[in-house]
Amino acid sequence: MKDKRDPVVVGITGASGAVLAAETIELLLANDVPVIATASPAGRMVWRQEMAESFGAVLERWTGLGDFTFHAIGDLTAPIASGTYPVTGMAIVPCSMGTAAAVAQGLSDNLLRRAADVALKERRPLVLVPRETPLSVIHLENLAKLARAGAAVIPPMPAFYLDQKSTRDVVEYIAHRVLLALGIVDELPERMRYTPPEE
């Protein structure tokens, strides 16, 4: 019997919303879930634009927070490129429309896309947090194709009924939704659940 969880793979792509990746990884580590991450060059570029902490510094900090491993996007010898390597699932957060299109077409030309392809073929949870607006019909068709293949598509939309007050509230909510879709948690925190008004 296993005494610890299988890791979750997190892919970081070049869509805006690097903070979503940071919050998701930190929430996984806070729940004692091992994380194996990879990032596209565009993902690292967006990180430099949007985040105060450098990508190199955050990799060091995450390593100190728990069981964290990072693989370069071109390292197709990494274990997550194989379906025989046990993982809980994968989240692509944020997910660019280019990555969504590649995964929808079964392209596996880098480690991130290969790991997503593995998740689908092994019928493991695959969660996409797409960041684009407005969405063209091509974007919608690719996301629909991925949903039909078993992926969960979680756009980072506010839960207006929860009266979220800040971007931080939305980011935390989406990270918790990702963990819920991956099966890491059974339910959202009470503050993130709808409560009917009292009569």
Rosetta silent file (secondary structure, phi, psi, omega in degrees, C-alpha in Angstrom):
SEQUENCE: MKDKRDPVVVGITGASGAVLAAETIELLLANDVPVIATASPAGRMVWRQEMAESFGAVLERWTGLGDFTFHAIGDLTAPIASGTYPVTGMAIVPCSMGTAAAVAQGLSDNLLRRAADVALKERRPLVLVPRETPLSVIHLENLAKLARAGAAVIPPMPAFYLDQKSTRDVVEYIAHRVLLALGIVDELPERMRYTPPEE
SCORE:     score description
SCORE:     0.000 S_00000001
   1 L     0.000  136.276 -178.297    0.000    0.000    0.000 S_00000001
   2 L   -70.392  143.601  176.699    1.290    3.447   -0.943 S_00000001
   3 L  -105.773    2.678  173.508    2.241    5.785    1.867 S_00000001
   4 L  -150.560  161.109 -176.474    2.178    8.939   -0.278 S_00000001
   5 L   -71.403  153.097  167.436    0.270   10.361   -3.219 S_00000001
   6 L   -71.225  152.576 -176.269    1.349   10.096   -6.818 S_00000001
   7 L   -71.588  161.263  169.705    2.487   13.482   -8.152 S_00000001
   8 E  -106.151  134.107  176.256    0.446   15.996  -10.087 S_00000001
   9 E   -89.530  132.886  176.022    1.969   17.374  -13.265 S_00000001
  10 E  -121.906  120.915  175.779    1.605   21.131  -13.763 S_00000001
  11 E  -104.175  131.305 -178.770    2.276   22.665  -17.154 S_00000001
  12 E  -112.433  119.149 -177.825    2.759   26.429  -17.373 S_00000001
  13 L  -114.249 -175.756 -170.350    2.197   27.979  -20.804 S_00000001
  14 L   -84.880   17.031  172.537    2.365   31.430  -22.316 S_00000001
  15 L   -76.631  152.917  174.867   -1.143   32.624  -21.601 S_00000001
  16 L   -63.390  145.319  179.296   -1.537   35.550  -19.228 S_00000001
  17 L   119.614   35.893  179.405   -2.214   34.455  -15.662 S_00000001
  18 H   -57.625  -29.513 -179.935    1.078   33.215  -14.225 S_00000001
  19 H   -62.167  -28.093  177.605   -0.345   33.849  -10.766 S_00000001
  20 H   -65.886  -39.418  176.730   -2.817   31.016  -11.405 S_00000001
  21 H   -65.346  -45.399 -179.351    0.072   28.583  -11.845 S_00000001
  22 H   -59.703  -46.397 -177.811    1.783   29.847   -8.700 S_00000001
  23 H   -66.183  -39.603 -179.808   -1.351   29.514   -6.594 S_00000001
  24 H   -64.394  -47.280 -179.871   -2.138   26.036   -7.926 S_00000001
  25 H   -63.218  -43.309 -178.266    1.359   24.694   -7.259 S_00000001
  26 H   -68.002  -33.669  176.990    1.500   26.200   -3.787 S_00000001
  27 H   -69.568  -39.607  175.527   -1.922   24.803   -2.915 S_00000001
  28 H   -60.843  -48.034 -179.518   -0.889   21.332   -4.092 S_00000001
  29 H   -63.657  -36.715  178.015    2.301   21.472   -2.025 S_00000001
  30 H   -65.081  -24.841  177.290    0.332   22.747    0.990 S_00000001
  31 L   -94.532   16.611  178.350   -1.830   19.609    0.640 S_00000001
  32 L    59.461   34.474  176.578    1.317   17.407    0.646 S_00000001
  33 L  -100.223  121.873  175.159    0.862   16.533   -3.036 S_00000001
  34 L   -61.374  143.588 -178.685    4.135   16.052   -4.958 S_00000001
  35 E  -124.710  133.887  170.252    4.366   18.327   -7.991 S_00000001
  36 E  -118.394  118.495 -174.234    6.264   17.825  -11.235 S_00000001
  37 E  -115.679  155.364  169.756    6.269   21.012  -13.303 S_00000001
  38 E  -147.916  156.305 -176.643    7.359   22.093  -16.738 S_00000001
  39 E  -142.616  140.976  176.359    7.001   25.421  -18.536 S_00000001
  40 L   -76.230  160.066  175.332    7.089   26.581  -22.113 S_00000001
  41 H   -56.049  -39.623  178.108    9.463   29.387  -23.139 S_00000001
  42 H   -66.459  -34.445  176.870    6.434   31.655  -23.574 S_00000001
  43 H   -62.863  -41.133  178.136    5.247   30.662  -20.103 S_00000001
  44 H   -69.156  -35.078  177.394    8.548   31.768  -18.622 S_00000001
  45 H   -64.259  -46.150  178.613    8.394   35.009  -20.624 S_00000001
  46 H   -63.098  -38.222  177.960    4.922   35.804  -19.297 S_00000001
  47 H   -56.411  -45.599  179.861    6.142   34.960  -15.785 S_00000001
  48 H   -60.689  -35.170 -177.982    8.853   37.635  -16.103 S_00000001
  49 H   -75.749  -33.453 -168.624    6.229   40.166  -17.203 S_00000001
  50 H  -105.753  -21.156 -171.359    3.609   39.424  -14.567 S_00000001
  51 L  -113.059  142.451  178.147    5.354   38.202  -11.426 S_00000001
  52 L   -73.484  -34.181 -178.823    7.641   40.040   -8.998 S_00000001
  53 L   -86.407  132.195 -179.654    9.508   36.838   -8.111 S_00000001
  54 L   -65.866  158.719 -178.775   11.804   35.461  -10.822 S_00000001
  55 H   -65.366  -40.689  177.931   11.078   32.023  -12.228 S_00000001
  56 H   -61.888  -41.314 -179.752   14.399   30.677  -10.977 S_00000001
  57 H   -66.358  -39.813 -178.265   13.741   31.998   -7.485 S_00000001
  58 H   -70.163  -32.360  176.252   10.258   30.501   -7.345 S_00000001
  59 H   -62.621  -41.449  177.285   11.565   27.095   -8.440 S_00000001
  60 H   -64.095  -42.429 -178.809   13.979   27.169   -5.501 S_00000001
  61 H   -65.772  -41.927  179.323   11.223   28.264   -3.122 S_00000001
  62 H   -63.529  -37.040  177.828    8.835   25.538   -4.293 S_00000001
  63 H   -60.690  -34.649  178.143   11.562   22.947   -3.798 S_00000001
  64 H   -76.409  -17.997 -177.726   11.758   24.109   -0.195 S_00000001
  65 H   -83.951  -21.002 -176.535    7.991   23.869    0.281 S_00000001
  66 L   172.970 -156.559 -178.001    7.653   20.150   -0.460 S_00000001
  67 L   -80.678   92.720 -174.540    8.195   17.382   -2.982 S_00000001
  68 E  -128.655  133.800  178.629    8.738   19.487   -6.093 S_00000001
  69 E  -132.748  141.715  176.287   10.527   18.643   -9.347 S_00000001
  70 E  -123.392  135.604  175.763   10.996   20.726  -12.483 S_00000001
  71 L  -121.903  139.339  176.717   11.815   19.409  -15.957 S_00000001
  72 L   -63.635  149.275 -175.650   12.806   21.474  -18.985 S_00000001
  73 L   -60.970  -27.324 -178.891   10.230   21.603  -21.760 S_00000001
  74 L   -90.657    1.897 -175.872   12.565   19.821  -24.174 S_00000001
  75 L   -86.539   82.544 -178.652   13.376   16.926  -21.845 S_00000001
  76 L   -78.892    1.912  171.636   11.388   14.129  -23.427 S_00000001
  77 L   -90.714   -3.444  178.894   13.330   11.618  -21.315 S_00000001
  78 L   -62.175  147.713 -175.374   11.562   12.944  -18.181 S_00000001
  79 H   -60.061  -29.739 -177.933    9.417   10.271  -16.502 S_00000001
  80 H   -70.102   -5.480  175.281    6.149   12.156  -17.106 S_00000001
  81 H   -79.665   -7.888 -177.865    6.597   11.504  -20.847 S_00000001
  82 L  -113.057  137.895  176.608    5.710    7.854  -20.230 S_00000001
  83 L   -69.696  -14.522  179.208    2.314    6.415  -19.427 S_00000001
  84 L   -81.609  -10.505  178.446    3.974    3.831  -17.189 S_00000001
  85 L   -86.194  122.164 -173.896    5.015    6.548  -14.731 S_00000001
  86 L   -76.310  123.198  172.317    2.238    6.910  -12.124 S_00000001
  87 L  -133.571  157.319  178.420    0.779   10.370  -11.678 S_00000001
  88 L   -72.551  -37.169 -177.514   -2.518   11.554  -10.224 S_00000001
  89 E   167.115 -170.524 -177.565   -3.257   13.804  -13.173 S_00000001
  90 E  -140.478  143.095  172.055   -2.187   16.995  -14.898 S_00000001
  91 E  -122.461  131.901  171.882   -3.177   20.651  -14.863 S_00000001
  92 E  -106.261  108.592 -169.719   -2.206   23.106  -17.593 S_00000001
  93 E  -147.412  117.281  -10.780   -2.461   26.454  -15.882 S_00000001
  94 E   -72.627  160.716 -177.491   -2.661   28.892  -17.489 S_00000001
  95 E  -113.314  116.328  177.094   -3.367   27.193  -20.809 S_00000001
  96 L   -72.650  159.325  177.392   -2.685   29.098  -24.013 S_00000001
  97 H   -68.675  -28.305  174.976   -4.873   28.543  -27.036 S_00000001
  98 H   -64.687  -42.046  177.936   -1.793   27.286  -28.909 S_00000001
  99 H   -68.205  -42.286  178.329   -1.275   24.570  -26.302 S_00000001
 100 H   -59.092  -42.698  179.960   -4.974   23.705  -26.280 S_00000001
 101 H   -64.336  -43.309 -179.162   -4.892   23.353  -30.070 S_00000001
 102 H   -63.579  -45.426 -178.918   -1.770   21.171  -29.994 S_00000001
 103 H   -66.484  -38.172  179.231   -3.144   18.857  -27.309 S_00000001
 104 H   -63.065  -28.901 -179.631   -6.505   18.636  -29.087 S_00000001
 105 L   -94.725    1.839  177.981   -4.673   17.456  -32.220 S_00000001
 106 L    77.636   20.876  178.825   -2.495   14.950  -30.344 S_00000001
 107 L   -77.796  134.102 -176.508    0.769   16.819  -30.927 S_00000001
 108 L  -131.255   48.792 -172.669    3.496   15.719  -28.513 S_00000001
 109 L   -89.903    2.939  170.253    6.483   17.747  -29.659 S_00000001
 110 L  -148.217  174.420 -173.008    7.559   18.904  -26.203 S_00000001
 111 H   -65.473  -39.272 -178.516    7.340   17.579  -22.661 S_00000001
 112 H   -63.038  -48.236 -178.480    4.279   19.589  -21.659 S_00000001
 113 H   -68.489  -36.593  177.915    2.233   18.480  -24.637 S_00000001
 114 H   -64.902  -42.356  179.931    3.447   14.893  -24.329 S_00000001
 115 H   -63.010  -36.410  176.646    2.480   14.791  -20.648 S_00000001
 116 H   -67.765  -40.966  177.475   -1.003   16.047  -21.559 S_00000001
 117 H   -61.068  -40.686  177.727   -1.272   13.430  -24.303 S_00000001
 118 H   -62.493  -43.766  179.826   -0.272   10.776  -21.754 S_00000001
 119 H   -57.763  -43.762 -179.483   -2.967   11.972  -19.325 S_00000001
 120 H   -67.485  -45.935 -175.482   -5.623   11.592  -22.011 S_00000001
 121 H   -69.947  -28.865  177.850   -4.491    8.223  -23.305 S_00000001
 122 L   -89.107    0.956 -179.639   -4.152    6.809  -19.789 S_00000001
 123 L    57.509   43.641  173.823   -7.553    8.284  -18.843 S_00000001
 124 L   -98.932  158.091  179.271   -6.106   10.312  -16.006 S_00000001
 125 L   -59.244  131.655  172.525   -7.553   13.692  -14.994 S_00000001
 126 E  -126.680  122.560 -177.666   -6.444   16.522  -17.274 S_00000001
 127 E  -117.034  129.200  177.007   -7.433   20.047  -16.249 S_00000001
 128 E  -115.002  132.910  175.109   -7.051   23.078  -18.515 S_00000001
 129 E  -113.674   85.668 -174.002   -7.328   26.654  -17.265 S_00000001
 130 E   -76.282  138.255 -179.696   -7.631   28.566  -20.560 S_00000001
 131 L  -124.417   95.037  176.792   -6.841   32.264  -20.600 S_00000001
 132 L  -163.448  144.904  174.200   -8.117   34.032  -23.694 S_00000001
 133 L  -161.451  139.099   -8.968  -10.947   36.393  -24.528 S_00000001
 134 L   -70.726  164.153  179.174  -12.887   36.623  -26.689 S_00000001
 135 L   -94.003  127.890  175.942  -12.811   33.013  -27.778 S_00000001
 136 L   -78.120  169.212  177.935  -12.944   32.310  -31.502 S_00000001
 137 H   -63.230  -31.495  177.322  -14.875   29.365  -32.899 S_00000001
 138 H   -65.116  -45.469  176.412  -11.518   27.600  -33.382 S_00000001
 139 H   -57.719  -47.317 -177.201  -10.701   28.022  -29.677 S_00000001
 140 H   -63.383  -40.151  179.673  -14.144   26.781  -28.703 S_00000001
 141 H   -66.275  -40.127  177.978  -13.930   23.752  -30.995 S_00000001
 142 H   -64.944  -43.196  179.625  -10.518   22.776  -29.593 S_00000001
 143 H   -66.615  -38.482  177.808  -11.726   23.132  -25.999 S_00000001
 144 H   -64.749  -39.463  178.327  -14.889   21.168  -26.811 S_00000001
 145 H   -62.159  -42.640  178.517  -12.780   18.420  -28.390 S_00000001
 146 H   -66.265  -39.612  177.800  -10.646   18.225  -25.243 S_00000001
 147 H   -63.389  -40.952  177.792  -13.724   18.143  -23.029 S_00000001
 148 H   -65.029  -29.628  178.850  -15.146   15.276  -25.080 S_00000001
 149 L   -79.278   -5.970  175.500  -11.812   13.461  -24.651 S_00000001
 150 L   115.855   -3.063  179.819  -12.209   13.733  -20.884 S_00000001
 151 L   -75.395  150.375  171.470  -10.450   16.957  -19.946 S_00000001
 152 E   -97.639  127.995 -179.457  -11.961   19.399  -17.464 S_00000001
 153 E  -107.629  116.274 -174.834  -11.963   22.972  -18.782 S_00000001
 154 L  -123.128   86.834  175.946  -11.947   25.565  -15.993 S_00000001
 155 L   -64.369  144.307 -177.447  -11.800   29.150  -17.279 S_00000001
 156 L   -78.470   70.432 -178.637  -10.686   31.542  -14.516 S_00000001
 157 L   -97.614  143.692  176.197  -14.059   33.210  -14.116 S_00000001
 158 L   -65.479  148.610  170.147  -15.198   34.930  -10.920 S_00000001
 159 L   -94.274   89.111 -171.749  -17.909   33.268   -8.859 S_00000001
 160 H   -58.824  -32.044 -178.139  -20.040   36.387   -8.632 S_00000001
 161 H   -69.675  -14.068  176.846  -22.483   34.776   -6.213 S_00000001
 162 H   -90.349    0.106  179.128  -19.645   34.422   -3.678 S_00000001
 163 L    55.398   48.181  178.499  -19.153   38.217   -3.702 S_00000001
 164 L   -66.082  135.826 -170.922  -15.456   37.893   -4.452 S_00000001
 165 L   -99.949  -17.179 -172.136  -13.743   41.200   -3.717 S_00000001
 166 L  -149.216  167.659  173.735  -10.379   40.932   -5.462 S_00000001
 167 H   -59.535  -39.028  178.754   -8.321   39.204   -8.117 S_00000001
 168 H   -57.238  -41.286  178.054   -6.698   37.254   -5.280 S_00000001
 169 H   -59.859  -42.793 -178.991  -10.115   35.850   -4.305 S_00000001
 170 H   -67.369  -43.405 -179.537  -10.674   34.640   -7.877 S_00000001
 171 H   -60.712  -46.174  179.082   -7.174   33.145   -8.141 S_00000001
 172 H   -62.447  -40.982  179.996   -7.593   31.192   -4.890 S_00000001
 173 H   -62.269  -45.132 -178.855  -11.025   29.990   -5.986 S_00000001
 174 H   -65.780  -40.930  178.378   -9.740   28.713   -9.350 S_00000001
 175 H   -60.399  -41.406  177.333   -6.796   26.917   -7.722 S_00000001
 176 H   -66.164  -36.361  177.213   -9.209   25.126   -5.395 S_00000001
 177 H   -64.441  -36.160  177.891  -11.414   24.223   -8.378 S_00000001
 178 H   -63.610  -45.870  179.495   -8.374   22.697  -10.082 S_00000001
 179 H   -63.406  -36.253  177.549   -7.628   20.519   -7.039 S_00000001
 180 H   -64.824  -43.800 -179.740  -11.274   19.468   -6.917 S_00000001
 181 H   -66.594  -30.174  178.482  -11.225   18.478  -10.606 S_00000001
 182 H   -79.241  -10.859 -177.813   -8.019   16.492  -10.051 S_00000001
 183 L    81.514   15.926  178.857   -9.640   14.588   -7.176 S_00000001
 184 L   -74.519  -37.876  177.018   -7.141   15.929   -4.633 S_00000001
 185 L  -121.609  157.131 -179.036   -9.927   17.317   -2.447 S_00000001
 186 L   -91.029  -20.975 -178.781  -13.514   16.159   -2.088 S_00000001
 187 L  -157.622  162.803  176.627  -15.089   19.581   -1.746 S_00000001
 188 L   -77.274  155.246  172.562  -14.350   23.281   -1.833 S_00000001
 189 L   -55.611  151.681 -175.227  -13.704   25.203    1.390 S_00000001
 190 H   -56.350  -37.606 -178.339  -16.937   26.393    2.951 S_00000001
 191 H   -67.753  -13.593  179.990  -16.199   30.035    2.083 S_00000001
 192 H  -106.454   13.301  179.306  -16.054   29.019   -1.591 S_00000001
 193 L  -111.987  146.364  179.227  -19.389   27.201   -1.635 S_00000001
 194 L   -67.323  133.981  175.317  -22.771   28.668   -2.423 S_00000001
 195 L  -120.064  118.329 -179.897  -24.993   29.223    0.594 S_00000001
 196 L   -60.216  143.148  178.310  -28.699   29.809   -0.095 S_00000001
 197 L   -64.280  146.868  177.902  -30.016   33.043    1.444 S_00000001
 198 L   -71.594  142.724 -179.289  -31.976   32.657    4.630 S_00000001
 199 L   -81.869    0.000    0.000  -35.716   33.015    4.228 S_00000001
